[in-house]
Amino acid sequence: MATISSPGLGSGLDINGLVTQLMSLERRPITVLATREAGVQAKISAYGSVKGAFSQLKTAASALQLTATFAGRRASIADSTVAGVGATTSAVPGSYSLEITQLAQAQKLVSGNFSGSTATVGTGTLQIDFGTYSAGSFTANSAKSGLTLTIDSNNNTLAGIRDAINGAKAGVTASIVNDGSSSRLLLTSDDTGAKNALRVTTTDDDGNNTDAAGLSQLVYDASTGGTTRLTEQLAARDAQFKLDNLSITRSSNTVTDLIDGVTVNLFKTNSGSPTTLTVSRDNGSTVSAVQAFVKAYNDTITTVKNLSAYNADTKQAALLQGEGTMLSLQQNLSSTALREIGGSSTLSSIGIALQKDGTLQVDSSKLDQAITSGAAAALFRGNGTGNGLASAFVGMVDKALGTGGILTSRTEGLNNQVKNIDRQRDALTIRLDAVEKRYRAQFNAMDSIVSSMQKTASFLTTQLEALANTTKQSNK
């Protein structure tokens, strides 16, 4: 059965209040530990900000190690209505004359007149092949497979044949056009070029594959002796043009294999009026990469300085003021920024100057010249040796953030302080529990003694009063 305890009932003392006040004093060391832990955690968070800044610096410096960063190319054309051009990093700077005499074109065939899309055409087999018509013969395109369709009562209408062709997705598109008085089936080769012309043949269920009735109404065979019922609206043809007066033919108006690293999209002909295609160095992407590096460096040095500074006006020290780690980091950043590559190449030599406050400032004009001349690439990439300034920055960051690095070691040390504080708190908590139990036991014992003494005093008082009353009565 549980015992009901009422501390102080016997003595009238507020034992709970007394114990609470005593324990408040006893718990002061825990409050001190909590304050100390908060300070350590704040430092850990501050070092996290430093680590983040260094990681961003590494990312920016890593980009300056890449060949592609310094190999930007731009393609342009004097008359942009004639063609569109683009270049990759593999393109070699140069200038070319471009004259387009013919654009590539996809063949289009149109049927005769039908009353509407639901008009019945016929049944049988429809065969569509891709190839080239030349010298009265048809040569199949070995790179493309032909299309064979069975036309029956389920799809023998103009719309049914259209849907069957489109459903096959075999390199030809069918549509129905209305010329104002009738409907026609329009077939278009999906690809441009002479080698992608269409040959349409049938096996007509009416037994005659050459008449103008049934499925044979859709025949197109322009080779010698062929029967043609479809009419050619646009011929299949190649693009023809000259590059520096060299005659060239391509099946598409998008040409990717004309000049290494250059794509040319042909828009219109310019016979007799050549335009100039130019491939040149594009410094834009390189400038952006260098500016990103400068920003990352400035953000890093500013973070380090702000977290370790002392404000004389407010007499306030930053979280990491006086930390040797922060001084080492600042020195590492500055010494790396001042490093010479190849004996004489430095950041200042390409237009990036170190300021009094430790940040970097870019001279855009000088930097652009250094990129064009190759000096910037030589500095950051070390002429491709891998020992350039970008590699130096990456190595410096890796050393700081790696196992045993100054940032890693300092953070681990702070985390160990937190663990030590936790152990001290646990030990104090155990001791304080014992102290509280001792206080309660002592006060309860005192309360019991006081209660017993009060009972004895009450008994004696009662006895004395009775004795006095007896004496009075005897005297009467």
Secondary structure by P-SEA (a helix, b strand, c coil): cbbbbbcccccccaaaaaaaaaaaaaaaaaaaaaaaaaaaaaaaaaaaaaaaaaaaaaaaaaaaacccccbbbbbbbccccccccccccccccccbbbbbcbbbbbbbbbbcccccccccccccbbbbbbbccccccccccccbbbbbbbbccccccaaaaaaaaaaacccccccccccccbbbbbbbcccccccbbbbbbbbcccccccccccccccbbbccccccccccccccbbbbbbbcccbbbbbcccccccccccbbbbbccccccbbbbbbbbbbaaaaaaaaaaaaaaaaaaaaaaaaaacccccccccccccccaaaaaaaaaaaaaaacccccccccccccbbbccccbbbbaaaaaaaaaaaaaaaaaaacccccccaaaaaaaaaaaaaccccaaaaaaaaaaaaaaaaaaaaaaaaaaaaaaaaaaaaaaaaaaaaaaaaaaaaaaaaaaaaaaaaaaaaaac
